[in-house]
């Protein structure tokens, strides 16, 4: 297997891990005013992701770094052409992170409401815009022969991309509701489990529609298999949520999101950013890659440090594996 293929797969794995882990973070954030009826319940919801949300974002930083080092042409064209949506994602993530840290600094209800709004918006925008961005990556964008983006913002807001944004929004909401049911006790757990089933029906409809449209644009045998697997995993997760088997439900939604992202990368390969104007402008895993020597050095670094990072994050989830409820939150 060529090093360019290995690094394409690694970038795909990193983004897949990011969407699985940050997906339930976004879901919890968006459901904060829905499932949190008072301040103590909202603190319960925030505490379910409190120990892990910043570690989950490391997957995005690592994915971006890996893309920059292994496929600099892809990185440069993507981050210049998608500048506004990626900037909005960055600002939303910053506001959300600040809100987590500052919400508890003062006791006033108005203070907490403002930061709660920042958490909701900081979760909602990335949940939509990541779907829009990746749908455009697969569909293709107007690139000239020099691999420069020559379109505008409205080129990115096409019907297929908007469906992609709606799909990631619905999947992350469902994933977040299942995670809340998995990590909480009492009334919050009951409400989250019931909500997950209702949200999941809409998510399943959107996901099937989006993946079907995806495979009509670009496809491969692997992409078809992965798409079918994603649909089955989501249905299995919803069935488990219906009978209150939260562990299996979370496994199902996590696998569904992972396989859906893998479907996009499998359908995209060997391209990394197709051009809708001229085939000569299409970026591929070959013409967008770094030098073989750079890829070789990076491969050794990844082999050494990736198991360490995975081991540390797995340990973190193990330490904070127990459920929490209102009884665990002291009254102010």
C-alpha positions as CSV (number, residue, x, y, z in Angstrom):
1,X,0.0,0.0,0.0
2,X,1.4,3.4,-1.0
3,X,2.1,6.0,1.7
4,X,-0.4,8.4,0.1
5,X,-3.1,5.8,0.6
6,X,-2.1,5.2,4.2
7,X,-2.3,8.8,5.0
8,X,-5.6,9.3,3.3
9,X,-6.9,6.4,5.5
10,X,-5.4,8.0,8.6
11,X,-7.0,11.4,7.9
12,X,-10.3,9.5,7.3
13,X,-9.9,7.7,10.6
14,X,-9.1,10.9,12.5
15,X,-12.2,12.7,11.1
16,X,-14.3,9.6,11.8
17,X,-13.2,9.6,15.4
18,X,-13.8,13.3,15.7
19,X,-17.4,13.1,14.5
20,X,-18.2,10.1,16.7
21,X,-16.8,11.7,19.9
22,X,-17.6,15.3,19.2
23,X,-20.9,14.3,17.8
24,X,-22.4,13.5,21.2
25,X,-20.7,16.6,22.6
26,X,-22.6,18.7,20.1
27,X,-25.8,16.8,20.8
28,X,-25.6,17.4,24.6
29,X,-24.9,21.0,24.0
30,X,-27.9,21.5,21.7
31,X,-30.2,19.6,24.0
32,X,-29.2,21.7,27.1
33,X,-32.4,23.8,27.1
34,X,-34.5,20.9,26.0
35,X,-33.6,18.3,28.7
36,X,-32.4,20.6,31.4
37,X,-35.5,22.0,33.1
38,X,-33.6,23.8,35.8
39,X,-30.0,24.8,36.6
40,X,-29.2,21.6,38.4
41,X,-30.3,19.5,35.5
42,X,-28.4,21.6,33.1
43,X,-25.3,21.2,35.3
44,X,-25.9,17.4,35.1
45,X,-25.9,17.5,31.3
46,X,-22.8,19.6,31.1
47,X,-21.0,17.3,33.6
48,X,-21.7,14.3,31.4
49,X,-19.2,15.7,28.8
50,X,-17.2,17.9,31.2
51,X,-14.2,15.6,31.5
52,X,-14.0,14.6,27.8
53,X,-15.2,17.4,25.5
54,X,-11.8,19.1,25.2
55,X,-10.0,15.8,24.6
56,X,-12.5,15.0,21.9
57,X,-11.6,18.3,20.1
58,X,-8.0,17.1,19.9
59,X,-9.1,14.7,17.2
60,X,-10.0,17.7,15.0
61,X,-6.6,19.4,15.7
62,X,-4.8,16.2,14.9
63,X,-6.9,15.6,11.7
64,X,-6.1,19.2,10.5
65,X,-2.4,18.8,11.3
66,X,-2.3,15.4,9.5
67,X,-4.0,17.0,6.5
68,X,-1.6,19.9,6.5
69,X,1.5,17.8,6.7
70,X,0.5,14.9,4.4
71,X,-1.7,16.7,1.8
72,X,-0.7,20.4,1.9
73,X,-2.5,21.2,-1.5
74,X,-5.7,19.7,-0.1
75,X,-5.3,21.7,3.1
76,X,-4.5,25.0,1.4
77,X,-7.4,24.8,-1.2
78,X,-9.9,23.6,1.4
79,X,-9.1,26.2,4.0
80,X,-9.1,29.0,1.5
81,X,-12.2,28.0,-0.4
82,X,-14.2,27.1,2.7
83,X,-12.8,30.0,4.7
84,X,-16.1,31.4,6.0
85,X,-17.8,28.2,7.1
86,X,-14.6,27.0,8.8
87,X,-14.1,30.3,10.5
88,X,-17.7,30.1,11.8
89,X,-16.9,26.6,13.1
90,X,-13.8,27.8,14.8
91,X,-15.5,30.8,16.4
92,X,-18.4,28.6,17.6
93,X,-16.0,26.1,19.2
94,X,-14.1,28.9,20.9
95,X,-17.4,30.4,22.3
96,X,-18.5,26.9,23.4
97,X,-15.3,26.2,25.2
98,X,-15.3,29.5,27.0
99,X,-18.9,29.0,28.0
100,X,-18.1,25.6,29.6
101,X,-15.4,27.3,31.7
102,X,-17.2,30.6,32.6
103,X,-20.8,29.4,33.2
104,X,-20.2,28.6,36.8
105,X,-18.2,31.7,37.7
106,X,-21.1,33.8,38.9
107,X,-24.4,32.7,40.5
108,X,-26.8,35.0,38.6
109,X,-29.4,33.3,36.4
110,X,-29.0,35.8,33.7
111,X,-25.2,35.1,33.6
112,X,-25.8,31.4,33.2
113,X,-28.5,31.9,30.5
114,X,-26.1,33.8,28.3
115,X,-23.4,31.1,28.6
116,X,-26.0,28.4,28.0
117,X,-27.0,30.2,24.8
118,X,-23.3,30.2,23.8
119,X,-23.1,26.4,24.4
120,X,-26.2,25.8,22.3
121,X,-25.1,28.0,19.4
122,X,-21.5,26.8,19.7
123,X,-22.8,23.3,19.3
124,X,-25.5,23.9,16.7
125,X,-23.3,25.8,14.1
126,X,-20.6,23.1,13.8
127,X,-23.2,20.3,13.8
128,X,-24.7,21.9,10.6
129,X,-21.6,23.3,9.0
130,X,-19.5,20.1,9.2
131,X,-22.2,18.3,7.2
132,X,-22.3,21.2,4.6
133,X,-18.5,21.1,4.3
134,X,-18.1,17.4,3.9
135,X,-20.9,17.2,1.4
136,X,-19.2,19.8,-0.7
137,X,-15.9,18.0,-0.5
138,X,-17.5,14.9,-1.9
139,X,-19.7,16.6,-4.5
140,X,-16.9,18.8,-5.7
141,X,-16.4,22.5,-5.9
142,X,-15.2,24.9,-8.7
143,X,-11.5,24.6,-8.9
144,X,-9.4,26.0,-11.7
145,X,-6.3,24.2,-13.3
146,X,-4.1,25.7,-10.5
147,X,-6.3,24.0,-7.9
148,X,-7.6,27.4,-6.7
149,X,-11.2,27.8,-5.5
150,X,-13.0,30.2,-7.8
151,X,-16.5,29.9,-6.4
152,X,-18.4,31.9,-3.8
153,X,-20.3,31.2,-0.6
154,X,-23.5,30.3,-2.4
155,X,-21.7,27.6,-4.3
156,X,-21.3,25.8,-1.0
157,X,-25.0,26.2,-0.1
158,X,-26.4,23.8,-2.7
159,X,-29.3,21.4,-1.9
160,X,-27.1,18.4,-1.5
161,X,-24.8,20.2,1.0
162,X,-27.8,21.6,2.9
163,X,-29.1,18.0,3.2
164,X,-25.7,17.0,4.5
165,X,-25.9,19.7,7.2
166,X,-29.4,18.6,8.2
167,X,-28.3,15.0,8.4
168,X,-25.3,15.7,10.7
169,X,-27.5,17.9,12.8
170,X,-30.1,15.1,13.3
171,X,-27.5,12.4,13.8
172,X,-25.6,14.4,16.4
173,X,-28.8,15.3,18.3
174,X,-29.8,11.6,18.4
175,X,-26.2,10.6,19.4
176,X,-26.3,13.2,22.1
177,X,-29.6,12.1,23.5
178,X,-28.5,8.5,23.6
179,X,-25.3,9.6,25.4
180,X,-27.3,11.5,28.0
181,X,-29.5,8.5,28.6
182,X,-26.3,6.4,29.0
183,X,-24.6,8.7,31.5
184,X,-27.5,10.0,33.7
185,X,-30.0,8.6,36.2
186,X,-33.6,9.3,37.1
187,X,-36.0,11.6,35.2
188,X,-33.3,13.0,32.9
189,X,-32.4,9.5,31.7
190,X,-36.0,8.7,31.0
191,X,-36.7,11.9,29.0
192,X,-33.4,11.5,27.1
193,X,-34.2,7.9,26.1
194,X,-37.6,8.8,24.8
195,X,-36.3,11.8,22.9
196,X,-33.5,9.8,21.3
197,X,-36.1,7.4,19.7
198,X,-38.1,10.3,18.3
199,X,-35.1,12.2,17.0
200,X,-33.7,9.0,15.6
201,X,-36.6,8.4,13.3
202,X,-36.0,11.8,11.6
203,X,-32.2,11.2,11.6
204,X,-32.7,7.8,9.9
205,X,-34.9,9.3,7.1
206,X,-32.4,12.1,6.5
207,X,-29.3,9.8,6.6
208,X,-30.8,7.3,4.1
209,X,-31.7,10.1,1.8
210,X,-28.3,11.8,2.1
211,X,-26.3,8.5,1.6
212,X,-28.5,7.5,-1.3
213,X,-27.8,10.9,-3.0
214,X,-24.1,10.5,-2.1
215,X,-23.8,7.2,-3.9
216,X,-25.6,8.6,-6.9
217,X,-22.8,11.3,-7.2
218,X,-19.8,9.1,-6.4
219,X,-19.7,5.5,-5.4
220,X,-17.6,2.4,-5.0
221,X,-18.3,-1.1,-3.8
222,X,-16.8,-0.3,-0.4
223,X,-18.9,2.9,-0.1
224,X,-22.1,0.9,-0.8
225,X,-21.3,-1.7,1.9
226,X,-20.4,1.0,4.4
227,X,-23.6,3.0,3.7
228,X,-25.8,-0.1,4.2
229,X,-23.8,-0.9,7.4
230,X,-24.4,2.7,8.6
231,X,-28.2,2.4,8.1
232,X,-28.4,-1.0,9.8
233,X,-26.3,0.3,12.8
234,X,-28.6,3.3,13.2
235,X,-31.7,1.1,13.1
236,X,-30.1,-1.2,15.6
237,X,-29.2,1.6,17.9
238,X,-32.7,3.0,17.8
239,X,-34.2,-0.4,18.6
240,X,-31.9,-0.7,21.6
241,X,-32.8,2.8,22.8
242,X,-36.5,1.9,22.6
243,X,-36.0,-1.0,25.1
244,X,-33.6,1.1,27.3
245,X,-30.4,-0.7,26.4
246,X,-28.4,2.5,26.4
247,X,-25.0,0.9,26.0
248,X,-26.0,-0.9,22.8
249,X,-27.9,2.2,21.6
250,X,-24.8,4.3,22.0
251,X,-22.8,1.7,20.2
252,X,-25.3,1.7,17.4
253,X,-25.3,5.5,16.9
254,X,-21.5,5.7,17.2
255,X,-21.1,2.9,14.6
256,X,-23.7,4.5,12.3
257,X,-21.9,7.9,12.4
258,X,-18.5,6.2,11.9
259,X,-19.7,4.2,8.9
260,X,-21.4,7.2,7.4
261,X,-18.2,9.2,7.5
262,X,-16.3,6.3,6.1
263,X,-18.8,6.1,3.3
264,X,-18.0,9.6,2.2
265,X,-14.2,9.0,2.2
266,X,-14.6,5.6,0.4
267,X,-16.7,7.3,-2.3
268,X,-14.3,10.2,-2.5
269,X,-11.0,8.2,-3.0
270,X,-8.7,8.5,-4.9
271,X,-9.8,12.1,-5.1
272,X,-9.5,14.4,-2.1
273,X,-11.3,17.5,-3.6
274,X,-12.9,17.1,-7.0
275,X,-13.3,20.0,-9.4
276,X,-16.7,20.7,-11.0
277,X,-15.1,22.9,-13.7
278,X,-12.2,21.0,-15.1
279,X,-10.8,17.5,-14.4
280,X,-7.3,19.0,-14.4
281,X,-8.2,21.0,-11.3
282,X,-9.2,17.9,-9.3
283,X,-7.0,17.3,-6.3
284,X,-6.2,13.6,-5.8
285,X,-4.3,11.7,-3.1
286,X,-1.3,11.7,-5.4
287,X,-1.1,15.3,-6.7
288,X,-2.0,16.9,-3.3
289,X,0.5,14.8,-1.3
290,X,3.7,15.8,0.4
291,X,7.0,14.3,-0.6
292,X,7.6,10.6,0.0
293,X,10.3,11.4,2.6
294,X,7.9,13.6,4.6
295,X,5.3,10.9,4.5
296,X,7.8,8.3,5.6
297,X,8.9,10.4,8.6
298,X,5.3,11.2,9.6
299,X,4.4,7.5,9.4
300,X,7.0,6.6,12.0
301,X,5.8,9.4,14.3
302,X,2.2,8.2,13.9
303,X,3.2,4.6,14.7
304,X,4.9,5.6,17.9
305,X,2.5,8.2,19.3
306,X,-1.0,7.2,18.1
307,X,-1.2,4.2,20.5
308,X,-0.2,6.4,23.4
309,X,-2.9,9.0,22.6
310,X,-5.6,6.4,22.1
311,X,-4.6,4.7,25.4
312,X,-4.8,7.9,27.4
313,X,-8.2,8.8,26.0
314,X,-9.5,5.3,26.6
315,X,-8.3,5.6,30.2
316,X,-10.1,8.9,30.6
317,X,-13.4,7.5,29.5
318,X,-12.9,4.5,31.8
319,X,-12.3,6.8,34.8
320,X,-15.4,8.9,34.2
321,X,-17.6,6.0,33.2
322,X,-20.2,6.2,36.0
323,X,-23.7,7.8,35.7
324,X,-24.5,11.0,37.4
325,X,-27.8,12.6,38.4
326,X,-29.3,15.6,40.2
327,X,-28.3,14.0,43.5
328,X,-24.7,14.4,42.6
329,X,-25.1,18.2,42.0
330,X,-25.0,20.3,45.2
331,X,-27.5,23.2,45.5
332,X,-26.1,26.7,45.5
